Amino acid sequence: MAAHLNRLIGLADGQGTIFAASDPGLVGEQDPTVRALLASGDMMATAGDKTYRVMQRPDESFIISFADGTDEIARGYVELLSRWICAEQCNYDDSILRESEQKFLFLKNVLLENELPGDIPLKAREYRIRYAERRVVLLAHFASEEHKAVLETLSQAFAGREDDFLLPVDEENIVLLIEASEETMEGLDDFLKDLTQRLKEEAMADVKIGVSMLASTLTETSKAYQQASIALIVGDIFQGGDSPVMYYEKLGLGRLIYQLPITLCELFLREVFEPGTYEALDPVTMNTINKFFENNLNGSETSRQLFVHRNTLVYRLDKVEKITGLDLRNFEDAVLFKLADMVRDYLAYVEEEKAGR
């Protein structure tokens, strides 16, 4: 390069250290003018017998090109150097961006079962993703108009976590694929409570999060994604939004009912409730039933929380028995009523889904 130039040119970093020059002997030396130039805020300047041109990179660091002389030729050299550096930087950034996009697309395809199981370990190695790593899938659900704010807040919350991945699925769902170290799992409850609160305060979004069971390999994350999806649905049906975080492994009877055939659910409901029976229970009676169940069939505690006399509670429970034929003070009848009530909630959800299609 030096053989084709009639004067010295070079590049320095923001600290003034020369890292490239037509005279190799200058590499590693300090140019004190650089710091003064950056402090001035000028993008091009002459100092002493040199011309300088400042370039700011995407990461906000600086590269300074310089050339001997203060004439138009020197200005031409530093401009030429600057454009060359910018072009190389753009090519590099484009390459990094393409690789990042391909990695995220690969992970989404794994979750959606669009990758052949045999290809997943090979592609994981290609994208430098650990295959045999324990992971958990968090599926965040929100209103479509909240997508941008939620994505920004989650990006900030997970900044710097290179082994965790933020994967937008659609306008209402974002997957968080995180490593499930022992430390992470121990603090997961508190972390998710803080995260949903942060989303509420910063993104002004009401976000629900479904949590999968552990996946021991990358291939198993597709099953974990399905679990997180089911956790959101079942939690919404049976928990009524009581908690913003729903764990697949803590769904209880709701998970069992969700997996039953519709015809079997309808048959069971007809066996427990005669037509019109359930509808005959007024809101006050239903509130009494729910409170009775919350207190594990404890009549005294239920009366206290409802601010009613014990005889009033007995009257209401007798009324339920008269309408439904089930004595909720009897454990077996109480279980039967609770199951039927949950099945009814599930069938109502199914009907709403059909109507919304």
VEXFI-779103 format. One record per residue: residue in three letters; x, y, z of N, C-alpha, C, O in turn. Coordinates in steps of 0.2 Angstrom, whole numbers, plus 5000, padded with zeros to 4 digits. Layout:
! residues N
ALAXYZXYZXYZXYZ/...
//
This chain:
! residues 357
MET500449945000500050005000500450065000500350114996/ALA501050065004501450125005501750144998501950204997/ALA501950094994502250104988501850144983502150174978/HIS501150144984500750184979500550254982500150284979/LEU500750264988500550334991501150374992501750354993/ASN501050444991501650484991501650524998502050574999/ARG501250495003501250525010500950475015500650425013/LEU501050495021500850445026500150445028499850505028/ILE499750395028499050385031499050335036499450295037/GLY498450335040498450285045497750295049497350335047/LEU497650245053497050245057497150235065497650205067/ALA496750275069496850265076496250255079495650275077/ASP496250225086495650215089495450285094495850335093/GLY494950275097494650335101495150355107495150415109/GLN495650315109496150325114496750355111497250375114/GLY496750365104497350395100497850345099498450355096/THR497750275100498250225098498150205091497650195088/ILE498750215087498750195080498750125079499250085081/PHE498250095075498250025074498350005067498349945065/ALA498450055062498550035055498850095052498650155054/ALA499450085048499750145045500150125039500350065039/SER500250165035500650155029501350145031501750115027/ASP501550175037502250155040502150115046501950135051/PRO502250045045502149995050502450015057502249995062/GLY503050055057503350075063502950115067503050125073/LEU502350145065501950195069501450155073501150175077/VAL501350085071500750045074500950035081501450015083/GLY500450055085500550045093500750115096500650115102/GLU500950165092501150225095500450265097499950255094/GLN500550325101499950365103500050425099500550455098/ASP499450455097499350515093498950565098498350555098/PRO499250605102498950645107498350695104497950715107/THR498450705097497950755094497250725094496750755094/VAL497250655094496550625093496050635099495550655097/ARG496350635105495850645111495650725110495050735112/ALA496050765109495850835108495350845103494850885104/LEU495450815097494950815092494250785094493750815092/LEU494250735097493650705100493250745105492650755105/ALA493650785109493350825114493050885111492550915113/SER493350905105493050965101492350955098492050995097/GLY492250895096491650875093491650885085491150865082/ASP492250905083492350915075492450845072492750805075/MET492150835066492150775062492750775058493050725056/MET493050835056493650835052494050905054493750955056/ALA494650895055495050955057495750945055495950885053/THR496150995055496850995054497251015060497051055064/ALA497750975062498150995068498850985066499050925064/GLY499351025067500051025065500051015058499851055054/ASP500350955056500450945049500050885046500250855041/LYS499450875050499050815048498350835047498150885050/THR497950795043497250805043496950745046497150685045/TYR496350755050496050705053495250705051494950755050/ARG495050635051494350625050494050575055494350525056/VAL493450595058493250555064492650515061492250545057/MET492650445063492050405061491750375067492150345071/GLN491150375068490850345074490550275072490150275067/ARG490650225076490450155074489750145077489550185082/PRO489350095075488750075078488750065086488250085089/ASP489350045088489350035095489550095099489750095105/GLU489650155095489750215098490550225099490750275103/SER490950175097491650185098491850235092491450245087/PHE492550255091492750295086493350265083493750235085/ILE493350285076493950265072494150335069493750365066/ILE494750355069495050415066495550405061496050365062/SER495350425055495850415049496250485049496050535051/PHE496950475047497350535047497850525041497950475038/ALA498050585038498550585033498950645034498750695036/ASP499650635032500050695032499850755027499650735022/GLY499950815029499750865025499050905027498650865031/THR498950965025498350995027498051025020497551065020/ASP498250995015497951015008497350975006497150925010/GLU497150985000496550944997496750874996496250834997/ILE497350864995497550794994497450755000497250695000/ALA497750785006497650755012496950745014496750685017/ARG496550795013495750785014495450725010495050685012/GLY495750725004495450664999495650595002495250555002/TYR496250595005496550535008496050505014495850455014/VAL495950555018495550535024494850525023494550475026/GLU494550555018493850545016493850475012493450435014/LEU494350455008494450395005494450335010494150285010/LEU494850345015494950295021494350285024494150235026/SER493950345026493350345030492850305026492450255029/ARG492750315019492250275016492450205015491950165015/TRP493050185015493250115014493050085021492850025021/ILE493250115026493150085033492350075034492150025036/CYS491950125032491250125032490950065028490550025031/ALA491250055022490950005018491149935021490749885021/GLU491749925024491949865027491549855033491349795034/GLN491349905037490949895043490249875041489949835044/CYS489949905036489349885034489249815031488749785033/ASN489749795028489749725025489849675031489449625032/TYR490249695036490249655042489649655046489449605048/ASP489349715047488749715051488149675047487749645051/ASP488149685041487649645037487749565038487249535038/SER488349545038488549475039488249455046487949405046/ILE488449495051488249475058487449475058487149435061/LEU487149525055486449525055486149465052485649445055/ARG486349445046486049395043486149325047485749285047/GLU486749325050486849265054486349265060486149205062/SER486249325063485849325069485149305067484749275070/GLU484949335061484249325059484149245057483649215059/GLN484649215054484649145053484549105059484249055059/LYS484949125064484949085071484249095074484049045076/PHE483949155074483349155077482749125073482349095076/LEU482849125066482349085062482449005063481948975064/PHE483048985064483148915066482848895073482448845073/LEU482948935078482648925084481848925084481548885087/LYS481548975080480848975079480548905076480048885078/ASN480948885071480748825067480848765072480448715071/VAL481348765076481348705081480748705086480448655087/LEU480548765088479948775093479348745089478948715092/LEU479248765083478648755079478648685075478248665071/GLU479248645077479348575074479348585066479148535063/ASN479748635064479848635057480548615055480748625049/GLU480948585059481548565058481548485059481248465064/LEU481948455055482048385056482448365062482948395063/PRO482248325066482548305073483348295072483748315075/GLY483448255066484148235065484548295063485248295064/ASP484248355060484648415058484748455064485248505063/ILE484448455069484448505074485148505078485448565078/PRO485448455080486148455083486648485078487048525080/LEU486548465072487048495067487048565066487548605066/LYS486348595065486248665064486448705071486648755070/ALA486348675076486448705083487248715083487448765086/ARG487648665081488348675081488548735076489048765078/GLU488248735071488348785066488248855068488648905067/TYR487748865072487548925075487848945082487648985085/ARG488248895084488548895091488048905096488148945101/ILE487548855096487048855101487148785104487148735101/ARG487248785111487348725115486648685114486148705116/TYR486748615112486248575110485948545117485348545119/ALA486448505120486248475127486248515133486648515137/GLU485848565133485748615138485048615141484648615137/ARG485048615147484348615150484048685149484348745151/ARG483448695146483148755145482348755147482048695148/VAL482048815148481348815150481048865145481448915143/VAL480448855142480148905138479648945142479248915145/LEU479749015141479249055144478849085138479149115133/LEU478249085138477849115132477449175135476949165139/ALA477649235133477249295135476749315130476849315124/HIS476149325133475549335129475249405131475249425137/PHE475049445126474849515127474349535122474349505117/ALA474049595122473649625117474149645111474749665112/SER473949645105474349655099474549725099475149745097/GLU474149775102474449845102474949855107475249915107/GLU475149805111475649815116476249785114476749785118/HIS476349755108476849715106477549755106478049735108/LYS477549815103478149855103478449875109479049865111/ALA478049895114478249915121478449855125478949855128/VAL478149795124478349735127478949715125479449695129/LEU479049715118479749685115480249735118480849705119/GLU480249795118480749845120480949825127481549825129/THR480449815132480549805139480849745140481349735144/LEU480649685136480949625137481649625134482149595137/SER481849665129482449665126482949695131483549675132/GLN482749745135483149775140483249735146483749725149/ALA482749695148482749655154483249595152483549565157/PHE483249575146483749515144484349535141484749495138/ALA484549605141485149625137485749595141485749595147/GLY486249575137486849545140486749465141487249435143/ARG486249435141486149365142486149325136485749315132/GLU486849315134486949285127486649215126486549195121/ASP486549175132486349115131485549105131485249055131/ASP485249165132484449165132484249195126484549245123/PHE483649175123483449205117482749235117482349205120/LEU482649285114482049325114481749315106482049335102/LEU481149275106480949255099480249275098479749245101/PRO480049335095479349355093479049305089479349285084/VAL478449275091478149225087477649255082477549245076/ASP477249305085476749345081476649405085476949425090/GLU476049445083475949505086475749505094475649555097/GLU475549445096475249435103475649395107475549385113/ASN476249365104476649315108477349325107477549335101/ILE477749315112478449315112478749265116478549255122/VAL479149225113479449165117480149185120480549225117/LEU480249165127480849175130481149105131480949075135/LEU481749095128482049025128482649035133483149065131/ILE482649015139483149035144483448965146483148915147/GLU484148975148484448925151484248905158484048955162/ALA484148845160483848825166484348805171484348745173/SER484848845173485348825178484948815185484348835185/GLU485248785189484948775196484848845199484348845202/GLU485248885198485148955201484548995198484149025201/THR484548985191483949015188483248985190482849025191/MET483248925191482648895193482448905200481848915201/GLU482948915204482748925211482448995212482049015216/GLY482649045208482449115208481949135203481749185202/LEU481649075199481249095193480549125196480349175192/ASP480249105201479649135203479749205205479349245202/ASP480249225208480349295210480449335204480249395203/PHE480849305199481049345193480449355189480449415186/LEU480049305188479449315184478949365187478649405183/LYS478849365193478449415197478749485195478349535194/ASP479349495196479649555195479649575188479449635186/LEU479649525183479649545176478949565174478849615170/THR478449535176477749555175477549625177477249655174/GLN477849635183477749705186478049755182477849805181/ARG478649735180479049785176478749805169478649855167/LEU478449745166478049755160477449795161477249835157/LYS477149795167476549835168476649905169476349945167/GLU477249915173477449985174477750025168477650075167/GLU478249985165478650015159478250015152478250065149/ALA477949955151477649945145476849955145476549955140/MET476649965151475949975152475549925149475049935146/ALA475749865150475449805147475349745152475649735157/ASP474749715151474449665155474749595152474349575147/VAL475249575154475649515151475549455155475649455161/LYS475249395152475249335155475849295152476049295146/ILE476149245157476649205155476549135156476449115162/GLY476649095151476549025152477248995153477749005149/VAL477348945158478048915159478048845158477548805160/SER478448815154478548745152478848705158479148735163/MET478948645157479348605161480048605158480148635152/LEU480548575161481248575159481248535152481048485152/ALA481648565147481848525141482648515142483048565143/SER482848455141483548435142483948445136484548445136/THR483648445130484048465124483648515120483048535121/LEU483948535115483648585110483048555107482548595106/THR483048495105482548465101481848465106481348465103/GLU481948455112481448445117481048515118480548515121/THR481348565116481048635117480348645113479948685115/SER480248605108479648605104479048585109478548615109/LYS479248525112478748505117478648555123478048565125/ALA479148585125479148635130478748695128478348725132/TYR478748715122478348765119477648755119477248795121/GLN477448695117476748665118476548675125475948695126/GLN476948655130476748655137476648725139476148735143/ALA477048775137476948845139476348865136475948905139/SER476148845130475548865127474948845130474448875132/ILE474948775132474348745136474348785143473748795145/ALA474848795146474848835153474448895152474048915157/LEU474548935147474248995146473448985145473049015148/ILE473248935141472548925139472248895146471748925148/VAL472548845149472148815154472148865160471648865164/GLY472648895161472648945167472148995166471849025171/ASP472049025160471549075158470849045159470349075162/ILE470748975157470048945158469848935166469348955168/PHE470348905169470148885176470448925182470148925187/GLN470948975180471149015186470949085185470949125190/GLY470649095179470249165178470749225179470449275181/GLY471349215177471849275178472049295185472249345186/ASP471949245189472149255196472849275197473049315201/SER473349245193474049255193474249265186474049235181/PRO474749315185474949325178475449275175475649265169/VAL475649225180476149175178475849105179475549095185/MET475849065174475548995175476048945173476348945167/TYR476148895177476648845176476248775174475748755176/TYR476548745168476248685166476148635171475648595171/GLU476648625175476748575180476248585186476248545191/LYS475948645186475548665192474748675190474448705194/LEU474548645184473948655182473348605185472748625185/GLY473648555188473148515191472648485187472748455182/LEU472048485190471448455186471248485180471048455175/GLY471448555179471348585173471648555167471348555162/ARG472348535168472648505163472348435161472348425155/LEU472148405165471748335164471148345160471048315155/ILE470748395162470048405159470248435152469848415147/TYR470748475151470848505144471048455139470948465133/GLN471348395141471548345137470948295136471048245132/LEU470348295139469848255138469448265131469448325130/PRO469148215128468748225122468148265124467848265129/ILE467948315119467348355121466748315122466348325127/THR466648265118466048215119465948185126465448185129/LEU466548165129466648135135466448195141466148175146/CYS466648255140466548305144465748325144465448335150/GLU465448325138464748335138464348285141463848295145/LEU464548225140464248165144464248165151463748155155/PHE464848185154464948195161464548245164464248235169/LEU464448305160464048355163463348345163463048365168/ARG463148305158462348285158462248235164461648235167/GLU462748195166462648155171462548185178462248165182/VAL462948245179462948275185462448325186462048325191/PHE462248365180461748415181461248405176461348395170/GLU460648405178460048395174459948465170460248515172/PRO459648465164459648525160459348585164458748575167/GLY459648635164459348695168459548705175459448755178/THR459848645178460048645185460548695187460448735191/TYR461048695183461648745185461448815184461648855188/GLU461048825179460848895178460348925183460248985184/ALA460048875187459648895192459948925199459648945203/LEU460648915199461048935204461149015203461549025199/ASP460949055208461049125207461749145209462049105212/PRO461949205207462649235209462849225216463349205218/VAL462349245221462449245228462649165230463149155234/THR462249125227462349055229463049025226463348995230/MET463149045220463849025217464449055221464949025222/ASN464349115223464849145227464949105234465549095236/THR464449085237464449045243464848985242465248955246/ILE464648945236464948885234465748895233466048855236/ASN465948945230466648955228466948965235467548945236/LYS466649005239467049025246467048965250467548955253/PHE466548915250466548855253467148815251467448775255/PHE467248805245467748765242468448795244468948765245/GLU468448865243469148895245469348885252469948875254/ASN468848875257468948855264468948785265468848765271/ASN469048745260469048665261468448645265468548595269/LEU467848665263467248645266467148655273466748625277/ASN467548705275467548735282466948785283466948835281/GLY466348755286465748805287465848865291465648915289/SER466248855296466348915301466748965298466549025298/GLU467248945294467748995291467349035285467449095284/THR466948995282466549015276466049065278466049125275/SER465749055284465249105287465549165289465349225287/ARG466149165292466549215294466749265288466649325289/GLN467049235283467249275277466649305273466749355270/LEU466049275273465549295270465049345274464649375272/PHE465249355280464949395285464149375286463749415286/VAL464049305286463349285287463349235293463849205295/HIS462749225295462649175301462749105298462649095293/ARG462949065303463048995301462448965298462448925294/ASN461848985301461248955299461048975291460748945288/THR461249035290461149065283461549025278461349005273/LEU462149005280462648965276462248895275462248865269/VAL462048865280461648795280461048805275460948755271/TYR460748855276460148865271460348865264460048835260/ARG460848905263461148905256461348835253461248825247/LEU461748805257461948735255461348685254461448645250/ASP460848695258460248655258459948665251459648625247/LYS459948735249459648755243460048725237459748705232/VAL460648725237461048695232460948615231460848595226/GLU460848585237460648515237459948505234459848455230/LYS459548545235458848535233458848545225458448515222/ILE459248595223459248605215459648555212459448535206/THR460248535214460748495210460648425213460948375209/GLY460448405219460448345221461148325224461248265226/LEU461548375225462248365228462348405234462248465235/ASP462548365240462648395246463348415247463848365247/LEU463548475246464248495246464648485253465248495253/ARG464248475258464548455264464848385264465248365268/ASN464648345259464848275258465448285253465448315248/PHE466048255255466648265251466548235244466748275239/GLU466248175243466148155236465748195232465848205226/ASP465248225235464748265231465148335229465048355224/ALA465548355234465848415233466348405227466448455223/VAL466748355227467248345222466848335215467048365210/LEU466248305215465848295209465648365206465748375200/PHE465448405211465148475209465748515206465748545201/LYS466348505210466948545207467148525200467348565196/LEU467248465199467448435193466948455187467148485182/ALA466248455189465748475184465848545182465748565177/ASP465948585188466048655187466548675182466548715178/MET467148635183467748655179467648625172467848655167/VAL467248575171467148545164466648595161466748605155/ARG466248625164465748675161466148735159466048765154/ASP466648755163467048815161467448795155467548835150/TYR467648735154468048715148467648715142467848735137/LEU467048685143466548685137466348755135466248765129/ALA466248795140466148865138466648895134466548935129/TYR467348885136467848905132467848885125468048915120/VAL467748815124467748785118467148815113467348835107/GLU466648835116466048865112466348935110466148955104/GLU466648975115466849045113467349035107467449085103/GLU467848985107468348975102467948965095468248995090/LYS467448925095467148905089466748975086466748985080/ALA466449015091466149075089466649125086466449165082/GLY467249125089467749175087468049155080468449205077/ARG467949095077468349075071467949105065468149095059/
//
